[in-house]
Amino acid sequence: MSKKSSAKRKKFFRDFKYLILNPFTWGYAIIFVILVIATSVVYKSETLTESGIETKFDSVWFTLVSVLAGYFDYCVQSVPGRIAALFLLVLGMLLLSAVTGKIASLFMDIQMKQDKGLVRLKKMKGHFLLCGWRNGFEKILDSILESNPDLTPDLIVLVNDASSEEMEKIRTESRYKGINYVSGDFSEEATLKRCQVETAERVLIISDQSKKYSKLETDSRTVLGVLTMSNMNPKLYIAAELTDSKFVKHLEMAHCDEIIMTTEYECSILASASSGTGFSNVLRELVGNNTDYGIIIDDIPSAYIGKPYKEFKDNARKDAVLIGVLKNTGNFYQRRKDALREAQKNPNIETIVSNLKKVKLLKSNQPVLTPSDGYIIPPNTMAIFVKGDPEDEE
C-alpha cells in the first residue's frame, strides 16, 4: 500500500471517528428516529379513522407540516396519533428555536467581528490605508482629512492593533462616519489582504505605539510592512514614518515613496527656535493643513516636460512664487518603468547599463530648489510653489 493511500485511509478513519463521537451526530440521529417513529404511529393509527390520512405520503406530509409550520394539516383522532402529533409539535418548536437562535448568533458574531475589525472588507478600490496608532491619533486623522479634501472617511481604512475601545471611540464620532477598520498587524500579509491592499491607492504608516514596542521594534515593523505592501501591490504609493535614521536605507531599498523622520524634524525646529529667528513660525505657515496656502505641489503641463526650467518659470502661475521642482513624483513602480523604457531606447549597450544603474539609484520625490534657468525638466516632475494667505496681509 502506498503512503498516499495509507494517509487517505487514516484520514477517513479519523474523520469517521470524529463523526461518531460528535454529540451533534447523536442529536441528529435521535431527532430522525423520533420523526420516523411518530410518522409510523400516525400512519398506523390514523388510517383506521376518518382523519383523512390514508397513505404513507399523507403521514409524511402531516409530519413535515407539524414540525416546520407548527400546525396540523389533518385533524388526528386516535389517542396514539394525538400523542405522536404532540411530540412532533414540541419537536418543531424546539427545532425552530434552535435554528432562529443559531441564525441570530451568526449575525451577532458577524457584527461583533466587524466592530472589532476582524472581517475582510467589502470590495474597495482606490482607498487610503492609515497604518499604526499612537497618542493623538485623532489629530493625525483630522489633519489627513483636512489636507485631502477629496478623501472622505468611507475611503479610509485604519489598520492597527489598538484597543477596541480606542477604535470604537473614533468610529462613533460623526465626523468619521463610514470609516473602515481592520484589526491586526499591518506587517502581516493576512491583515493586509483583509484591508484590500491589492487595490489601495495610498498608504501612510505612522510609528506604531498600539503596544509596548521598543523604537527598534517599531521601525523594524515599519520596514517589514513597507516590504510586504510593495510586494503585494507594486503600484501602491507608500509614505512611512521612522524614529531612527539608520532604517532610511532599508526603506529606500523597499521603494518607499516618502520617508518621514519626525524626531529629526522636531529636533531641528527646537534648535531653530532657540536661535530666536522665528524660523518655527515660518515653517508652521508653510506646512499648515490648508491646501490653498503655504507650500503647494502642483502639476507641470506636459508641454514643459523636457524643456528648460526658465521657460516654465516665465509662464507659471502668478498667484504663487515658484521655488523649484519635485523630481520622481508619483508611484515609484511607474517611475522605474518609465526610466527603464527610456534606458532601453538607446542602442548603445554601455549606455543602457549606465542608465539601468541610474534607475536603481532613483530617489523618490526628490526636491530641486531654485534650479538654474537651463535645467531640463524631466518626466514625472511637479512644481513647488509658495503662496501666502491674503488675510495675513491685513
C-alpha positions as CSV (number, residue, x, y, z in Angstrom):
1,M,0.0,0.0,0.0
2,S,1.4,3.4,-1.0
3,K,2.0,6.2,1.5
4,K,-0.6,8.3,-0.2
5,S,-3.4,5.7,0.0
6,S,-2.4,4.9,3.6
7,A,-2.7,8.6,4.5
8,K,-6.1,8.8,2.9
9,R,-7.2,5.7,4.8
10,K,-6.0,7.1,8.1
11,K,-7.8,10.4,7.4
12,F,-11.0,8.5,6.6
13,F,-11.0,6.6,9.9
14,R,-10.1,9.8,11.8
15,D,-13.0,11.7,10.3
16,F,-15.3,8.7,10.8
17,K,-14.3,8.5,14.5
18,Y,-14.9,12.2,14.9
19,L,-18.3,11.9,13.3
20,I,-19.3,9.0,15.6
21,L,-18.1,10.7,18.8
22,N,-19.6,14.1,17.9
23,P,-22.6,14.8,20.2
24,F,-24.4,16.6,17.4
25,T,-24.3,13.4,15.3
26,W,-26.2,11.6,18.1
27,G,-28.6,14.5,18.5
28,Y,-29.5,14.5,14.8
29,A,-29.8,10.7,14.9
30,I,-32.3,10.9,17.8
31,I,-34.3,13.6,16.1
32,F,-34.5,11.4,13.0
33,V,-35.6,8.4,14.9
34,I,-38.4,10.3,16.7
35,L,-39.6,11.6,13.4
36,V,-39.7,8.2,11.9
37,I,-41.5,6.6,14.9
38,A,-44.0,9.5,15.2
39,T,-44.8,9.3,11.4
40,S,-45.3,5.5,11.6
41,V,-47.6,5.8,14.7
42,V,-49.7,8.4,12.9
43,Y,-49.9,6.3,9.8
44,K,-50.8,3.1,11.6
45,S,-53.4,4.7,13.9
46,E,-55.0,7.3,11.7
47,T,-55.7,5.1,8.7
48,L,-58.3,3.4,10.9
49,T,-60.1,6.7,11.5
50,E,-61.7,9.4,9.3
51,S,-58.9,11.9,9.8
52,G,-58.0,11.9,6.1
53,I,-54.6,10.3,6.5
54,E,-54.9,7.3,4.2
55,T,-51.4,6.8,2.7
56,K,-47.8,6.9,3.8
57,F,-47.3,10.2,1.9
58,D,-50.2,11.7,4.0
59,S,-48.5,10.8,7.2
60,V,-45.1,12.2,6.0
61,W,-46.8,15.4,4.9
62,F,-48.5,15.6,8.3
63,T,-45.1,15.3,10.0
64,L,-43.4,17.9,7.8
65,V,-46.2,20.5,8.3
66,S,-46.3,19.8,12.1
67,V,-42.6,20.2,12.5
68,L,-41.9,23.0,10.0
69,A,-45.0,25.1,10.1
70,G,-46.3,24.4,13.7
71,Y,-49.8,23.4,12.8
72,F,-51.9,20.3,11.9
73,D,-52.9,19.9,8.3
74,Y,-55.0,16.9,9.3
75,C,-57.1,16.6,12.5
76,V,-55.8,13.4,14.1
77,Q,-58.5,11.4,16.1
78,S,-56.8,8.4,17.7
79,V,-55.1,8.7,21.1
80,P,-51.7,7.3,19.8
81,G,-51.9,9.7,16.8
82,R,-52.6,12.7,19.1
83,I,-49.6,11.7,21.3
84,A,-47.4,11.4,18.3
85,A,-48.7,14.7,16.9
86,L,-47.9,16.4,20.2
87,F,-44.3,15.1,20.1
88,L,-44.0,16.4,16.6
89,L,-45.3,19.9,17.5
90,V,-43.0,20.2,20.5
91,L,-40.0,19.0,18.5
92,G,-40.9,21.5,15.7
93,M,-40.9,24.3,18.3
94,L,-37.5,23.3,19.7
95,L,-36.0,23.0,16.2
96,L,-37.4,26.4,15.2
97,S,-36.0,28.0,18.4
98,A,-32.6,26.3,17.8
99,V,-32.5,27.5,14.1
100,T,-33.5,31.0,14.8
101,G,-31.1,31.2,17.7
102,K,-28.3,29.9,15.5
103,I,-29.1,32.5,12.8
104,A,-29.3,35.3,15.4
105,S,-26.0,34.2,16.9
106,L,-24.4,34.1,13.4
107,F,-25.4,37.7,12.7
108,M,-24.3,38.8,16.1
109,D,-20.9,37.1,15.6
110,I,-20.5,38.8,12.2
111,Q,-21.4,42.2,13.7
112,M,-19.0,41.8,16.6
113,K,-16.2,40.8,14.3
114,Q,-16.9,43.8,12.1
115,D,-16.9,46.1,15.1
116,K,-13.6,44.6,16.2
117,G,-12.1,44.9,12.7
118,L,-11.8,41.1,12.2
119,V,-13.9,40.9,9.0
120,R,-12.5,41.2,5.5
121,L,-13.6,44.5,4.0
122,K,-16.0,44.6,1.1
123,K,-14.5,45.1,-2.3
124,M,-12.8,48.5,-2.3
125,K,-10.7,50.3,-4.9
126,G,-8.5,53.5,-4.7
127,H,-8.8,53.7,-0.9
128,F,-6.3,55.1,1.6
129,L,-4.7,53.0,4.4
130,L,-3.6,54.5,7.7
131,C,-1.5,52.0,9.4
132,G,-0.4,52.2,13.1
133,W,-1.6,54.1,16.1
134,R,-0.3,56.4,18.7
135,N,-1.4,59.1,21.2
136,G,-3.0,62.0,19.4
137,F,-4.3,59.7,16.6
138,E,-7.5,61.8,16.1
139,K,-5.4,64.9,15.4
140,I,-3.5,63.0,12.7
141,L,-6.7,61.7,11.2
142,D,-8.2,65.2,11.3
143,S,-5.1,66.6,9.5
144,I,-5.3,64.0,6.8
145,L,-9.0,64.8,6.1
146,E,-8.3,68.5,6.1
147,S,-5.2,68.2,3.8
148,N,-7.1,65.9,1.4
149,P,-10.5,67.5,0.6
150,D,-11.2,64.7,-1.9
151,L,-10.7,62.0,0.7
152,T,-13.9,61.0,2.6
153,P,-14.0,58.8,5.7
154,D,-15.5,55.9,3.8
155,L,-12.3,55.7,1.7
156,I,-10.1,55.5,4.7
157,V,-9.1,52.2,6.3
158,L,-7.5,52.2,9.7
159,V,-5.1,49.2,10.3
160,N,-3.7,48.8,13.7
161,D,-3.6,46.7,16.9
162,A,-5.1,49.4,19.2
163,S,-7.7,48.5,21.8
164,S,-11.3,48.1,20.6
165,E,-12.3,50.9,23.0
166,E,-10.0,53.4,21.2
167,M,-11.3,52.4,17.8
168,E,-14.9,52.4,18.9
169,K,-14.4,56.0,20.3
170,I,-13.2,57.1,16.8
171,R,-15.8,55.3,14.8
172,T,-18.7,56.8,16.9
173,E,-17.6,60.3,16.0
174,S,-19.9,61.8,13.5
175,R,-17.1,63.4,11.5
176,Y,-15.6,59.9,10.9
177,K,-18.9,58.3,9.8
178,G,-18.3,55.4,7.5
179,I,-14.6,55.0,8.3
180,N,-13.3,51.4,7.9
181,Y,-11.3,49.5,10.5
182,V,-9.2,46.3,10.3
183,S,-7.6,45.0,13.4
184,G,-4.2,43.3,13.2
185,D,-0.5,43.7,12.4
186,F,-0.1,45.8,9.3
187,S,3.2,44.0,8.5
188,E,1.4,40.7,8.1
189,E,0.1,39.6,4.7
190,A,-3.2,38.2,6.1
191,T,-4.1,41.5,7.7
192,L,-3.2,43.4,4.5
193,K,-5.4,41.1,2.5
194,R,-8.4,41.9,4.8
195,C,-7.9,45.6,4.1
196,Q,-7.8,45.1,0.3
197,V,-4.2,46.4,-0.1
198,E,-4.1,45.0,-3.6
199,T,-6.5,47.7,-4.8
200,A,-5.5,50.5,-2.5
201,E,-4.0,53.7,-3.9
202,R,-2.0,55.2,-1.0
203,V,-0.8,54.2,2.5
204,L,0.6,56.1,5.4
205,I,2.5,54.2,8.1
206,I,2.9,56.0,11.4
207,S,5.2,54.9,14.2
208,D,3.1,52.3,15.9
209,Q,2.5,52.6,19.7
210,S,-0.5,50.4,19.9
211,K,1.6,48.0,22.0
212,K,4.7,48.4,24.1
213,Y,7.2,48.2,21.2
214,S,10.8,49.5,21.5
215,K,11.9,52.0,19.0
216,L,13.9,49.3,17.2
217,E,10.8,47.1,17.0
218,T,8.7,49.9,15.8
219,D,11.0,50.8,12.9
220,S,11.6,47.2,12.1
221,R,7.8,46.6,11.7
222,T,7.6,49.7,9.6
223,V,10.2,48.4,7.2
224,L,8.7,44.9,7.1
225,G,5.3,46.5,6.4
226,V,6.6,48.6,3.5
227,L,8.3,45.5,2.0
228,T,5.1,43.4,2.3
229,M,2.9,46.1,0.9
230,S,5.1,46.9,-2.1
231,N,5.3,43.2,-3.0
232,M,1.5,42.8,-2.7
233,N,0.8,46.0,-4.7
234,P,3.8,47.4,-6.6
235,K,1.7,50.4,-7.7
236,L,0.9,51.5,-4.1
237,Y,2.1,54.9,-3.0
238,I,3.7,54.4,0.4
239,A,4.7,57.1,3.0
240,A,6.3,55.8,6.2
241,E,7.4,57.4,9.5
242,L,10.7,56.4,11.2
243,T,12.2,57.3,14.5
244,D,15.8,56.2,13.7
245,S,17.6,57.4,10.6
246,K,19.6,54.1,10.2
247,F,16.5,52.5,8.7
248,V,16.2,55.1,5.9
249,K,18.3,53.0,3.5
250,H,16.1,50.0,4.2
251,L,13.0,51.9,3.2
252,E,14.7,53.3,0.1
253,M,15.6,49.8,-1.0
254,A,12.0,48.8,-0.3
255,H,10.9,51.6,-2.7
256,C,9.1,53.7,-0.1
257,D,7.9,56.9,-1.8
258,E,8.1,59.2,1.2
259,I,10.1,58.8,4.4
260,I,9.2,61.0,7.4
261,M,11.8,61.4,10.2
262,T,9.6,63.0,12.8
263,T,12.2,63.0,15.6
264,E,14.8,64.8,13.4
265,Y,12.2,67.4,12.3
266,E,11.2,68.1,15.9
267,C,14.9,68.5,17.0
268,S,15.5,70.8,14.0
269,I,12.5,73.0,14.9
270,L,13.5,73.2,18.6
271,A,17.1,74.1,17.6
272,S,15.9,76.8,15.2
273,A,13.5,78.2,17.8
274,S,16.4,78.5,20.2
275,S,18.2,80.9,17.8
276,G,15.4,83.4,18.1
277,T,15.0,83.9,14.4
278,G,11.3,83.0,14.2
279,F,12.0,80.0,11.9
280,S,9.4,77.8,13.6
281,N,6.6,80.4,12.8
282,V,7.7,80.5,9.2
283,L,7.7,76.7,9.0
284,R,4.2,76.5,10.6
285,E,2.8,78.7,7.9
286,L,4.5,76.8,5.1
287,V,3.4,73.3,6.2
288,G,-0.1,74.1,7.6
289,N,-3.1,71.9,6.8
290,N,-4.6,74.5,4.5
291,T,-4.2,73.2,0.9
292,D,-4.7,76.6,-0.6
293,Y,-1.8,78.4,1.1
294,G,1.8,77.6,2.2
295,I,3.8,75.1,0.2
296,I,1.8,73.9,-2.9
297,I,2.8,71.0,-5.1
298,D,1.3,71.5,-8.5
299,D,1.4,69.7,-11.9
300,I,3.7,70.9,-14.6
301,P,1.9,70.9,-18.0
302,S,3.2,68.2,-20.4
303,A,4.3,70.9,-22.8
304,Y,7.1,72.0,-20.5
305,I,8.5,68.5,-19.8
306,G,11.9,68.2,-21.4
307,K,12.1,72.0,-21.7
308,P,14.4,74.4,-19.8
309,Y,13.2,75.5,-16.3
310,K,13.2,79.2,-17.4
311,E,10.6,78.5,-20.0
312,F,8.2,77.1,-17.4
313,K,9.1,79.8,-14.8
314,D,8.2,82.6,-17.1
315,N,4.8,81.1,-17.8
316,A,4.0,79.6,-14.4
317,R,1.0,80.7,-12.2
318,K,1.2,84.2,-11.0
319,D,-0.7,83.9,-7.7
320,A,2.2,82.0,-6.1
321,V,6.0,82.0,-6.1
322,L,7.8,79.2,-7.9
323,I,10.7,77.9,-5.8
324,G,11.7,74.7,-7.5
325,V,10.6,71.3,-8.8
326,L,10.0,67.9,-7.3
327,K,11.6,65.0,-9.3
328,N,10.4,61.4,-9.4
329,T,6.9,62.1,-8.2
330,G,4.0,59.7,-8.2
331,N,4.3,55.9,-7.9
332,F,7.8,54.5,-7.8
333,Y,6.7,51.5,-9.8
334,Q,5.6,53.7,-12.7
335,R,8.7,55.9,-12.5
336,R,11.0,53.0,-12.6
337,K,9.0,51.5,-15.5
338,D,9.3,54.8,-17.4
339,A,13.0,55.1,-16.7
340,L,13.6,51.6,-17.9
341,R,11.8,52.4,-21.1
342,E,13.9,55.4,-21.7
343,A,17.1,53.5,-20.9
344,Q,16.3,50.8,-23.4
345,K,15.7,53.3,-26.3
346,N,19.5,53.9,-26.7
347,P,21.1,51.2,-28.9
348,N,24.5,51.5,-27.1
349,I,24.8,48.6,-24.6
350,E,27.2,50.6,-22.4
351,T,24.6,53.5,-22.2
352,I,21.8,51.0,-21.4
353,V,23.8,49.6,-18.5
354,S,24.7,53.0,-17.2
355,N,21.1,54.2,-17.4
356,L,19.9,51.0,-15.7
357,K,22.3,51.7,-12.8
358,K,20.8,55.2,-12.6
359,V,17.3,53.7,-12.4
360,K,18.3,51.7,-9.4
361,L,19.6,54.9,-7.7
362,L,16.4,56.8,-8.3
363,K,15.2,58.7,-5.2
364,S,11.5,59.2,-4.7
365,N,10.1,62.7,-4.6
366,Q,13.5,64.5,-4.7
367,P,13.2,68.3,-4.4
368,V,15.4,70.6,-6.5
369,L,15.1,74.1,-5.2
370,T,15.8,77.2,-7.4
371,P,17.4,75.2,-10.2
372,S,19.3,77.1,-12.9
373,D,17.4,78.5,-15.9
374,G,18.9,75.9,-18.2
375,Y,17.8,72.9,-16.0
376,I,15.9,70.5,-18.2
377,I,12.6,69.4,-16.5
378,P,12.5,65.5,-16.5
379,P,9.3,63.4,-16.7
380,N,7.3,62.7,-13.5
381,T,8.2,66.1,-12.1
382,M,5.9,68.6,-10.3
383,A,6.3,72.2,-9.4
384,I,6.9,73.6,-5.9
385,F,5.1,76.9,-5.1
386,V,4.8,79.1,-2.1
387,K,1.5,81.0,-1.6
388,G,0.6,83.3,1.3
389,D,-2.7,83.8,3.0
390,P,-4.2,87.2,1.9
391,E,-5.6,87.6,5.4
392,D,-2.1,87.8,6.8
393,E,-1.5,91.0,4.7
394,E,-4.3,92.9,6.5
